[in-house]
């Protein structure tokens, strides 16, 4: 098989009988090159379908106008909303985006960070894996190029972090359930090594304490992954208790949907007997019946905000920003907690 015919600066130079440097300066609209030469170069470049090598150009200029983005799981609806915000804002600012997935694997995450560095990106947006423990490599990279954490973050990394107030959002969910008259509220969460889960659990505990409701360990359920399957499994456990809960708060919508499916299979009236609330306002939250009460996370806004802070750091090399930016959330009340 013959090698593909890629148009290079050298090929354009040979076609016109001029130097490679003249071609390069013509394509970059250099003032020392005549308009006549620029026009000839542009015309032949167009004819030969020349595409500039951004990486090579970036290495020479020490700037690629490319941002690297690493997320744990690209298939999640919320992640898709984050990425849309990132891509749109980056394009407005004249930056391209390279997206990679760590698959919630810390080793893979480190590999992706190193790959982004090899690509010569100007900065990195990183949403951490669920179980990120070692942050030394992240800190080393942060010392070399701008890096902003978003969504899933760590207090151990000294950089700008764009998040929602998970604790306050969870507090408002549980407060809503309490105001409906619910007194025995179960929670389904992740194990303690998840920062987001712990923040939402803290909000749950604070609401119980604020309204002087007891904390019952029997209705506090944790798993390594919070999925629809776990929602179904934990709901069966809760229904087997002598004292059943009158509300269930799951820290993700997927888990909450598993809860609703199981309650319906057991003929439990929602929300009269057991109310259900989730978190993230996924597209499935309005497909399930009854529709799910949840916290709306503005992924698009989080993504846009993270890009803005990263580009600010890229454009101001001597300015190191280290702050936490909180994006407001909204409680969306639907039929799973209120009668239609």
C-alpha positions as YAML, in Angstrom:
chain: A
units: angstrom
residues:
- id: 1
  name: UNK
  ca: [0.00, 0.00, 0.00]
- id: 2
  name: UNK
  ca: [1.44, 3.36, -0.98]
- id: 3
  name: UNK
  ca: [2.06, 6.00, 1.66]
- id: 4
  name: UNK
  ca: [-0.61, 8.71, 1.80]
- id: 5
  name: UNK
  ca: [0.38, 11.92, 0.05]
- id: 6
  name: UNK
  ca: [0.51, 14.53, 2.82]
- id: 7
  name: UNK
  ca: [1.07, 18.14, 1.78]
- id: 8
  name: UNK
  ca: [3.94, 19.74, 3.69]
- id: 9
  name: UNK
  ca: [5.57, 23.17, 3.72]
- id: 10
  name: UNK
  ca: [8.42, 21.64, 1.74]
- id: 11
  name: UNK
  ca: [6.08, 20.46, -1.02]
- id: 12
  name: UNK
  ca: [4.51, 23.92, -1.33]
- id: 13
  name: UNK
  ca: [7.99, 25.48, -1.43]
- id: 14
  name: UNK
  ca: [9.07, 23.09, -4.21]
- id: 15
  name: UNK
  ca: [5.92, 23.85, -6.22]
- id: 16
  name: UNK
  ca: [6.67, 27.60, -6.13]
- id: 17
  name: UNK
  ca: [10.47, 27.46, -6.15]
- id: 18
  name: UNK
  ca: [10.80, 29.39, -2.89]
- id: 19
  name: UNK
  ca: [12.20, 28.59, 0.56]
- id: 20
  name: UNK
  ca: [10.28, 26.75, 3.28]
- id: 21
  name: UNK
  ca: [10.69, 29.74, 5.62]
- id: 22
  name: UNK
  ca: [9.05, 32.02, 3.02]
- id: 23
  name: UNK
  ca: [6.10, 29.61, 2.79]
- id: 24
  name: UNK
  ca: [5.79, 29.50, 6.58]
- id: 25
  name: UNK
  ca: [5.92, 33.27, 6.95]
- id: 26
  name: UNK
  ca: [3.42, 33.72, 4.10]
- id: 27
  name: UNK
  ca: [0.91, 31.39, 5.77]
- id: 28
  name: UNK
  ca: [1.37, 33.30, 9.02]
- id: 29
  name: UNK
  ca: [0.79, 36.66, 7.27]
- id: 30
  name: UNK
  ca: [4.28, 37.95, 8.10]
- id: 31
  name: UNK
  ca: [4.72, 41.66, 7.21]
- id: 32
  name: UNK
  ca: [8.10, 41.06, 5.52]
- id: 33
  name: UNK
  ca: [6.47, 38.93, 2.79]
- id: 34
  name: UNK
  ca: [4.88, 40.67, -0.22]
- id: 35
  name: UNK
  ca: [1.15, 40.39, -0.82]
- id: 36
  name: UNK
  ca: [1.84, 38.80, -4.19]
- id: 37
  name: UNK
  ca: [3.89, 35.99, -2.63]
- id: 38
  name: UNK
  ca: [1.32, 35.48, 0.15]
- id: 39
  name: UNK
  ca: [-1.44, 35.12, -2.46]
- id: 40
  name: UNK
  ca: [0.58, 32.56, -4.47]
- id: 41
  name: UNK
  ca: [1.34, 30.53, -1.33]
- id: 42
  name: UNK
  ca: [-2.27, 30.60, -0.11]
- id: 43
  name: UNK
  ca: [-3.59, 29.56, -3.53]
- id: 44
  name: UNK
  ca: [-1.24, 26.59, -3.87]
- id: 45
  name: UNK
  ca: [-1.84, 25.58, -0.24]
- id: 46
  name: UNK
  ca: [-5.58, 25.54, -0.92]
- id: 47
  name: UNK
  ca: [-5.11, 23.62, -4.17]
- id: 48
  name: UNK
  ca: [-2.99, 20.96, -2.42]
- id: 49
  name: UNK
  ca: [-5.38, 20.77, 0.61]
- id: 50
  name: UNK
  ca: [-2.63, 21.83, 3.01]
- id: 51
  name: UNK
  ca: [-3.56, 21.41, 6.69]
- id: 52
  name: UNK
  ca: [-1.16, 22.97, 9.24]
- id: 53
  name: UNK
  ca: [0.31, 20.71, 11.90]
- id: 54
  name: UNK
  ca: [-0.94, 22.41, 15.06]
- id: 55
  name: UNK
  ca: [1.31, 20.37, 17.34]
- id: 56
  name: UNK
  ca: [4.49, 21.16, 15.41]
- id: 57
  name: UNK
  ca: [3.49, 24.80, 15.16]
- id: 58
  name: UNK
  ca: [2.71, 24.85, 18.87]
- id: 59
  name: UNK
  ca: [6.04, 23.37, 19.88]
- id: 60
  name: UNK
  ca: [7.85, 26.08, 17.90]
- id: 61
  name: UNK
  ca: [5.74, 28.88, 19.37]
- id: 62
  name: UNK
  ca: [5.46, 27.26, 22.84]
- id: 63
  name: UNK
  ca: [1.68, 27.63, 22.53]
- id: 64
  name: UNK
  ca: [-0.79, 25.29, 20.82]
- id: 65
  name: UNK
  ca: [-4.12, 26.90, 21.73]
- id: 66
  name: UNK
  ca: [-5.22, 23.41, 22.72]
- id: 67
  name: UNK
  ca: [-6.79, 22.46, 26.05]
- id: 68
  name: UNK
  ca: [-6.72, 18.92, 27.42]
- id: 69
  name: UNK
  ca: [-9.81, 17.60, 29.24]
- id: 70
  name: UNK
  ca: [-9.85, 14.41, 31.30]
- id: 71
  name: UNK
  ca: [-13.10, 13.01, 32.74]
- id: 72
  name: UNK
  ca: [-13.85, 9.74, 34.60]
- id: 73
  name: UNK
  ca: [-16.71, 8.50, 32.39]
- id: 74
  name: UNK
  ca: [-17.65, 10.11, 29.11]
- id: 75
  name: UNK
  ca: [-20.96, 8.20, 28.85]
- id: 76
  name: UNK
  ca: [-22.73, 9.96, 31.75]
- id: 77
  name: UNK
  ca: [-25.42, 12.51, 30.83]
- id: 78
  name: UNK
  ca: [-24.01, 15.04, 33.31]
- id: 79
  name: UNK
  ca: [-20.52, 14.64, 31.82]
- id: 80
  name: UNK
  ca: [-21.97, 15.35, 28.37]
- id: 81
  name: UNK
  ca: [-23.43, 18.66, 29.63]
- id: 82
  name: UNK
  ca: [-20.05, 19.57, 31.17]
- id: 83
  name: UNK
  ca: [-18.22, 18.85, 27.91]
- id: 84
  name: UNK
  ca: [-20.68, 20.89, 25.85]
- id: 85
  name: UNK
  ca: [-20.01, 23.91, 28.04]
- id: 86
  name: UNK
  ca: [-16.26, 23.35, 27.84]
- id: 87
  name: UNK
  ca: [-16.16, 22.95, 24.05]
- id: 88
  name: UNK
  ca: [-18.40, 25.94, 23.30]
- id: 89
  name: UNK
  ca: [-16.54, 28.33, 25.61]
- id: 90
  name: UNK
  ca: [-13.16, 27.11, 24.38]
- id: 91
  name: UNK
  ca: [-14.18, 27.71, 20.75]
- id: 92
  name: UNK
  ca: [-15.30, 31.25, 21.59]
- id: 93
  name: UNK
  ca: [-11.87, 31.88, 23.11]
- id: 94
  name: UNK
  ca: [-10.07, 30.40, 20.09]
- id: 95
  name: UNK
  ca: [-8.99, 27.11, 21.68]
- id: 96
  name: UNK
  ca: [-9.32, 23.53, 20.48]
- id: 97
  name: UNK
  ca: [-10.15, 20.74, 22.95]
- id: 98
  name: UNK
  ca: [-8.75, 17.21, 23.32]
- id: 99
  name: UNK
  ca: [-11.00, 14.98, 25.46]
- id: 100
  name: UNK
  ca: [-9.88, 11.79, 27.20]
- id: 101
  name: UNK
  ca: [-11.50, 9.32, 29.62]
- id: 102
  name: UNK
  ca: [-9.79, 7.90, 32.71]
- id: 103
  name: UNK
  ca: [-12.50, 5.23, 33.12]
- id: 104
  name: UNK
  ca: [-12.41, 5.97, 36.85]
- id: 105
  name: UNK
  ca: [-8.95, 4.38, 36.99]
- id: 106
  name: UNK
  ca: [-6.24, 6.33, 38.81]
- id: 107
  name: UNK
  ca: [-3.38, 4.75, 36.82]
- id: 108
  name: UNK
  ca: [-5.16, 5.58, 33.55]
- id: 109
  name: UNK
  ca: [-5.71, 9.12, 34.82]
- id: 110
  name: UNK
  ca: [-1.95, 9.56, 35.38]
- id: 111
  name: UNK
  ca: [-1.23, 8.17, 31.90]
- id: 112
  name: UNK
  ca: [-3.69, 10.62, 30.35]
- id: 113
  name: UNK
  ca: [-2.12, 13.55, 32.20]
- id: 114
  name: UNK
  ca: [1.31, 12.58, 30.86]
- id: 115
  name: UNK
  ca: [-0.12, 12.15, 27.34]
- id: 116
  name: UNK
  ca: [-1.65, 15.62, 27.48]
- id: 117
  name: UNK
  ca: [1.75, 17.01, 28.43]
- id: 118
  name: UNK
  ca: [3.35, 15.17, 25.50]
- id: 119
  name: UNK
  ca: [0.76, 16.70, 23.17]
- id: 120
  name: UNK
  ca: [1.93, 20.11, 24.37]
- id: 121
  name: UNK
  ca: [-1.48, 21.34, 25.53]
- id: 122
  name: UNK
  ca: [-1.58, 24.84, 27.00]
- id: 123
  name: UNK
  ca: [-3.59, 23.75, 30.04]
- id: 124
  name: UNK
  ca: [-5.60, 20.87, 31.50]
- id: 125
  name: UNK
  ca: [-9.13, 20.57, 32.87]
- id: 126
  name: UNK
  ca: [-9.36, 17.51, 35.14]
- id: 127
  name: UNK
  ca: [-12.28, 15.79, 36.84]
- id: 128
  name: UNK
  ca: [-10.79, 13.23, 39.20]
- id: 129
  name: UNK
  ca: [-11.51, 9.52, 39.35]
- id: 130
  name: UNK
  ca: [-13.81, 8.34, 42.10]
- id: 131
  name: UNK
  ca: [-10.95, 6.91, 44.17]
- id: 132
  name: UNK
  ca: [-8.08, 9.29, 43.47]
- id: 133
  name: UNK
  ca: [-5.66, 9.00, 46.40]
- id: 134
  name: UNK
  ca: [-2.23, 9.98, 45.08]
- id: 135
  name: UNK
  ca: [-2.09, 13.57, 43.87]
- id: 136
  name: UNK
  ca: [1.71, 14.06, 43.60]
- id: 137
  name: UNK
  ca: [1.72, 13.65, 39.80]
- id: 138
  name: UNK
  ca: [-1.17, 16.12, 39.47]
- id: 139
  name: UNK
  ca: [0.69, 18.68, 41.60]
- id: 140
  name: UNK
  ca: [3.87, 18.22, 39.51]
- id: 141
  name: UNK
  ca: [1.94, 18.91, 36.31]
- id: 142
  name: UNK
  ca: [0.21, 21.87, 37.97]
- id: 143
  name: UNK
  ca: [3.69, 23.33, 38.56]
- id: 144
  name: UNK
  ca: [4.45, 23.09, 34.82]
- id: 145
  name: UNK
  ca: [1.25, 24.24, 33.12]
- id: 146
  name: UNK
  ca: [-2.13, 25.68, 34.20]
- id: 147
  name: UNK
  ca: [-4.49, 23.03, 35.60]
- id: 148
  name: UNK
  ca: [-8.06, 23.45, 36.87]
- id: 149
  name: UNK
  ca: [-10.07, 20.78, 38.67]
- id: 150
  name: UNK
  ca: [-13.82, 20.63, 38.09]
- id: 151
  name: UNK
  ca: [-16.77, 18.57, 39.34]
- id: 152
  name: UNK
  ca: [-14.77, 15.84, 41.14]
- id: 153
  name: UNK
  ca: [-11.97, 17.62, 42.97]
- id: 154
  name: UNK
  ca: [-9.49, 17.27, 45.83]
- id: 155
  name: UNK
  ca: [-8.53, 19.71, 48.56]
- id: 156
  name: UNK
  ca: [-4.99, 18.29, 48.38]
- id: 157
  name: UNK
  ca: [-4.32, 19.92, 44.99]
- id: 158
  name: UNK
  ca: [-3.48, 23.66, 45.17]
- id: 159
  name: UNK
  ca: [-5.30, 24.97, 42.12]
- id: 160
  name: UNK
  ca: [-8.55, 26.57, 41.01]
- id: 161
  name: UNK
  ca: [-11.47, 24.20, 41.55]
- id: 162
  name: UNK
  ca: [-14.95, 24.64, 40.03]
- id: 163
  name: UNK
  ca: [-17.66, 22.80, 41.95]
- id: 164
  name: UNK
  ca: [-21.18, 22.95, 43.27]
- id: 165
  name: UNK
  ca: [-21.95, 23.16, 47.00]
- id: 166
  name: UNK
  ca: [-22.77, 19.46, 47.37]
- id: 167
  name: UNK
  ca: [-23.39, 19.68, 51.11]
- id: 168
  name: UNK
  ca: [-25.85, 22.55, 50.86]
- id: 169
  name: UNK
  ca: [-27.65, 20.93, 47.91]
- id: 170
  name: UNK
  ca: [-28.11, 17.67, 49.84]
- id: 171
  name: UNK
  ca: [-29.27, 19.63, 52.89]
- id: 172
  name: UNK
  ca: [-32.00, 21.26, 50.77]
- id: 173
  name: UNK
  ca: [-33.18, 17.88, 49.43]
- id: 174
  name: UNK
  ca: [-33.51, 16.40, 52.93]
- id: 175
  name: UNK
  ca: [-35.05, 19.60, 54.29]
- id: 176
  name: UNK
  ca: [-37.67, 19.38, 51.53]
- id: 177
  name: UNK
  ca: [-38.49, 15.79, 52.56]
- id: 178
  name: UNK
  ca: [-38.74, 16.81, 56.22]
- id: 179
  name: UNK
  ca: [-41.06, 19.69, 55.35]
- id: 180
  name: UNK
  ca: [-43.34, 17.15, 53.68]
- id: 181
  name: UNK
  ca: [-43.66, 15.41, 57.06]
- id: 182
  name: UNK
  ca: [-41.14, 12.64, 56.42]
- id: 183
  name: UNK
  ca: [-39.31, 11.61, 59.60]
- id: 184
  name: UNK
  ca: [-37.43, 8.44, 58.71]
- id: 185
  name: UNK
  ca: [-35.26, 9.31, 55.72]
- id: 186
  name: UNK
  ca: [-32.85, 6.74, 54.31]
- id: 187
  name: UNK
  ca: [-29.77, 7.63, 52.25]
- id: 188
  name: UNK
  ca: [-27.92, 5.62, 49.61]
- id: 189
  name: UNK
  ca: [-24.34, 6.85, 49.13]
- id: 190
  name: UNK
  ca: [-20.82, 5.80, 48.21]
- id: 191
  name: UNK
  ca: [-18.15, 4.60, 50.62]
- id: 192
  name: UNK
  ca: [-16.17, 7.20, 52.54]
- id: 193
  name: UNK
  ca: [-13.36, 7.57, 49.96]
- id: 194
  name: UNK
  ca: [-15.61, 9.66, 47.69]
- id: 195
  name: UNK
  ca: [-15.40, 13.38, 48.50]
- id: 196
  name: UNK
  ca: [-18.65, 14.24, 46.70]
- id: 197
  name: UNK
  ca: [-20.50, 11.44, 48.48]
- id: 198
  name: UNK
  ca: [-19.19, 12.54, 51.86]
- id: 199
  name: UNK
  ca: [-20.21, 16.15, 51.25]
- id: 200
  name: UNK
  ca: [-23.74, 15.06, 50.34]
- id: 201
  name: UNK
  ca: [-23.83, 12.77, 53.36]
- id: 202
  name: UNK
  ca: [-22.76, 15.70, 55.56]
- id: 203
  name: UNK
  ca: [-25.68, 17.70, 54.16]
- id: 204
  name: UNK
  ca: [-28.01, 14.81, 55.02]
- id: 205
  name: UNK
  ca: [-26.69, 14.65, 58.59]
- id: 206
  name: UNK
  ca: [-26.88, 18.42, 59.03]
- id: 207
  name: UNK
  ca: [-30.53, 18.44, 57.97]
- id: 208
  name: UNK
  ca: [-31.41, 15.68, 60.44]
- id: 209
  name: UNK
  ca: [-29.57, 17.54, 63.21]
- id: 210
  name: UNK
  ca: [-31.17, 20.89, 62.30]
- id: 211
  name: UNK
  ca: [-34.66, 19.40, 62.51]
- id: 212
  name: UNK
  ca: [-33.83, 17.19, 65.53]
- id: 213
  name: UNK
  ca: [-34.42, 13.87, 63.78]
- id: 214
  name: UNK
  ca: [-32.48, 10.77, 64.93]
- id: 215
  name: UNK
  ca: [-29.66, 9.23, 62.86]
- id: 216
  name: UNK
  ca: [-30.33, 5.53, 62.27]
- id: 217
  name: UNK
  ca: [-27.39, 3.53, 60.89]
- id: 218
  name: UNK
  ca: [-29.78, 0.88, 59.55]
- id: 219
  name: UNK
  ca: [-31.05, 3.25, 56.88]
- id: 220
  name: UNK
  ca: [-27.64, 4.64, 55.89]
- id: 221
  name: UNK
  ca: [-26.46, 2.41, 53.04]
- id: 222
  name: UNK
  ca: [-23.13, 2.62, 51.17]
- id: 223
  name: UNK
  ca: [-21.66, 0.92, 48.10]
- id: 224
  name: UNK
  ca: [-18.48, 1.17, 46.05]
- id: 225
  name: UNK
  ca: [-20.53, 2.16, 43.01]
- id: 226
  name: UNK
  ca: [-23.87, 3.88, 43.11]
- id: 227
  name: UNK
  ca: [-25.91, 2.59, 40.20]
- id: 228
  name: UNK
  ca: [-29.47, 1.66, 39.31]
- id: 229
  name: UNK
  ca: [-28.66, -1.92, 40.33]
- id: 230
  name: UNK
  ca: [-27.54, -0.77, 43.78]
- id: 231
  name: UNK
  ca: [-30.67, 1.33, 44.09]
- id: 232
  name: UNK
  ca: [-32.78, -1.77, 43.49]
- id: 233
  name: UNK
  ca: [-30.72, -3.91, 45.87]
- id: 234
  name: UNK
  ca: [-30.68, -1.39, 48.71]
- id: 235
  name: UNK
  ca: [-34.41, -0.69, 48.37]
- id: 236
  name: UNK
  ca: [-35.13, -4.40, 48.87]
- id: 237
  name: UNK
  ca: [-33.01, -4.28, 52.04]
- id: 238
  name: UNK
  ca: [-34.85, -1.19, 53.31]
- id: 239
  name: UNK
  ca: [-38.25, -2.77, 52.65]
- id: 240
  name: UNK
  ca: [-37.24, -5.82, 54.70]
- id: 241
  name: UNK
  ca: [-36.73, -3.69, 57.82]
- id: 242
  name: UNK
  ca: [-39.28, -3.79, 60.60]
- id: 243
  name: UNK
  ca: [-39.27, 0.02, 60.64]
- id: 244
  name: UNK
  ca: [-39.30, 1.01, 56.99]
- id: 245
  name: UNK
  ca: [-38.22, 4.48, 55.85]
- id: 246
  name: UNK
  ca: [-40.83, 6.98, 54.69]
- id: 247
  name: UNK
  ca: [-38.38, 8.62, 52.27]
- id: 248
  name: UNK
  ca: [-35.22, 7.61, 50.39]
- id: 249
  name: UNK
  ca: [-32.54, 10.05, 49.23]
- id: 250
  name: UNK
  ca: [-30.10, 8.61, 46.68]
- id: 251
  name: UNK
  ca: [-27.04, 10.71, 45.88]
- id: 252
  name: UNK
  ca: [-27.38, 10.04, 42.13]
- id: 253
  name: UNK
  ca: [-30.41, 9.93, 39.84]
- id: 254
  name: UNK
  ca: [-29.47, 6.50, 38.51]
- id: 255
  name: UNK
  ca: [-29.66, 5.02, 41.99]
- id: 256
  name: UNK
  ca: [-32.91, 6.88, 42.72]
- id: 257
  name: UNK
  ca: [-34.47, 5.44, 39.56]
- id: 258
  name: UNK
  ca: [-33.53, 1.95, 40.77]
- id: 259
  name: UNK
  ca: [-35.29, 2.82, 44.05]
- id: 260
  name: UNK
  ca: [-38.48, 3.91, 42.24]
- id: 261
  name: UNK
  ca: [-38.56, 0.77, 40.09]
- id: 262
  name: UNK
  ca: [-38.29, -1.50, 43.13]
- id: 263
  name: UNK
  ca: [-40.89, 0.41, 45.15]
- id: 264
  name: UNK
  ca: [-43.33, 0.16, 42.24]
- id: 265
  name: UNK
  ca: [-42.67, -3.58, 41.91]
- id: 266
  name: UNK
  ca: [-43.61, -3.95, 45.59]
- id: 267
  name: UNK
  ca: [-46.78, -1.90, 45.17]
- id: 268
  name: UNK
  ca: [-45.49, 0.93, 47.37]
- id: 269
  name: UNK
  ca: [-47.23, 4.27, 46.78]
- id: 270
  name: UNK
  ca: [-44.82, 7.07, 45.85]
- id: 271
  name: UNK
  ca: [-44.66, 9.57, 47.52]
- id: 272
  name: UNK
  ca: [-47.52, 8.80, 49.94]
- id: 273
  name: UNK
  ca: [-45.83, 5.81, 51.58]
- id: 274
  name: UNK
  ca: [-42.22, 6.43, 50.57]
- id: 275
  name: UNK
  ca: [-40.96, 9.59, 48.86]
- id: 276
  name: UNK
  ca: [-37.85, 9.45, 46.64]
- id: 277
  name: UNK
  ca: [-35.27, 12.09, 45.73]
- id: 278
  name: UNK
  ca: [-32.12, 11.96, 43.60]
- id: 279
  name: UNK
  ca: [-29.29, 14.22, 42.52]
- id: 280
  name: UNK
  ca: [-28.12, 15.66, 39.14]
- id: 281
  name: UNK
  ca: [-31.36, 16.11, 37.12]
- id: 282
  name: UNK
  ca: [-30.43, 13.58, 34.42]
- id: 283
  name: UNK
  ca: [-32.60, 13.13, 31.33]
- id: 284
  name: UNK
  ca: [-34.00, 9.92, 32.87]
- id: 285
  name: UNK
  ca: [-35.38, 11.85, 35.84]
- id: 286
  name: UNK
  ca: [-38.33, 13.02, 33.74]
- id: 287
  name: UNK
  ca: [-38.84, 9.70, 31.93]
- id: 288
  name: UNK
  ca: [-39.37, 7.56, 35.03]
- id: 289
  name: UNK
  ca: [-42.85, 7.47, 36.59]
- id: 290
  name: UNK
  ca: [-43.36, 9.17, 38.91]
- id: 291
  name: UNK
  ca: [-40.99, 11.89, 37.72]
- id: 292
  name: UNK
  ca: [-38.03, 12.31, 40.05]
- id: 293
  name: UNK
  ca: [-37.39, 15.16, 42.46]
- id: 294
  name: UNK
  ca: [-33.70, 16.01, 42.16]
- id: 295
  name: UNK
  ca: [-30.96, 18.63, 42.32]
- id: 296
  name: UNK
  ca: [-30.27, 20.32, 39.00]
- id: 297
  name: UNK
  ca: [-26.51, 20.56, 38.45]
- id: 298
  name: UNK
  ca: [-25.80, 23.18, 35.75]
- id: 299
  name: UNK
  ca: [-23.14, 21.15, 33.94]
- id: 300
  name: UNK
  ca: [-22.97, 23.55, 31.02]
- id: 301
  name: UNK
  ca: [-22.22, 26.47, 33.33]
- id: 302
  name: UNK
  ca: [-19.66, 24.47, 35.32]
- id: 303
  name: UNK
  ca: [-17.84, 23.59, 32.10]
- id: 304
  name: UNK
  ca: [-17.87, 27.17, 30.80]
- id: 305
  name: UNK
  ca: [-16.65, 28.54, 34.12]
- id: 306
  name: UNK
  ca: [-13.82, 26.00, 34.35]
- id: 307
  name: UNK
  ca: [-12.61, 26.92, 30.83]
- id: 308
  name: UNK
  ca: [-12.69, 30.64, 31.61]
- id: 309
  name: UNK
  ca: [-10.50, 30.23, 34.69]
- id: 310
  name: UNK
  ca: [-8.09, 27.95, 32.83]
- id: 311
  name: UNK
  ca: [-7.71, 30.34, 29.90]
- id: 312
  name: UNK
  ca: [-7.17, 33.24, 32.31]
- id: 313
  name: UNK
  ca: [-4.22, 31.32, 33.75]
- id: 314
  name: UNK
  ca: [-2.91, 30.41, 30.28]
- id: 315
  name: UNK
  ca: [-3.01, 34.06, 29.20]
- id: 316
  name: UNK
  ca: [-1.47, 35.32, 32.45]
- id: 317
  name: UNK
  ca: [1.56, 33.09, 32.89]
- id: 318
  name: UNK
  ca: [2.83, 34.79, 36.03]
- id: 319
  name: UNK
  ca: [-0.54, 34.68, 37.81]
- id: 320
  name: UNK
  ca: [-1.23, 31.49, 39.77]
- id: 321
  name: UNK
  ca: [-4.88, 31.30, 40.80]
- id: 322
  name: UNK
  ca: [-5.85, 29.07, 43.72]
- id: 323
  name: UNK
  ca: [-9.51, 29.40, 44.63]
- id: 324
  name: UNK
  ca: [-12.71, 27.40, 44.89]
- id: 325
  name: UNK
  ca: [-15.54, 28.58, 42.65]
- id: 326
  name: UNK
  ca: [-19.00, 27.35, 43.64]
- id: 327
  name: UNK
  ca: [-21.80, 27.20, 41.05]
- id: 328
  name: UNK
  ca: [-25.35, 27.43, 42.41]
- id: 329
  name: UNK
  ca: [-27.77, 24.52, 42.07]
- id: 330
  name: UNK
  ca: [-31.57, 24.31, 42.11]
- id: 331
  name: UNK
  ca: [-33.94, 21.83, 43.76]
- id: 332
  name: UNK
  ca: [-36.37, 20.54, 41.12]
- id: 333
  name: UNK
  ca: [-39.51, 19.23, 42.84]
- id: 334
  name: UNK
  ca: [-41.50, 16.60, 40.95]
- id: 335
  name: UNK
  ca: [-44.06, 13.85, 41.58]
- id: 336
  name: UNK
  ca: [-41.73, 11.49, 43.48]
- id: 337
  name: UNK
  ca: [-42.03, 13.77, 46.53]
- id: 338
  name: UNK
  ca: [-45.24, 15.66, 45.83]
- id: 339
  name: UNK
  ca: [-48.62, 14.35, 44.73]
- id: 340
  name: UNK
  ca: [-49.41, 15.29, 41.14]
...
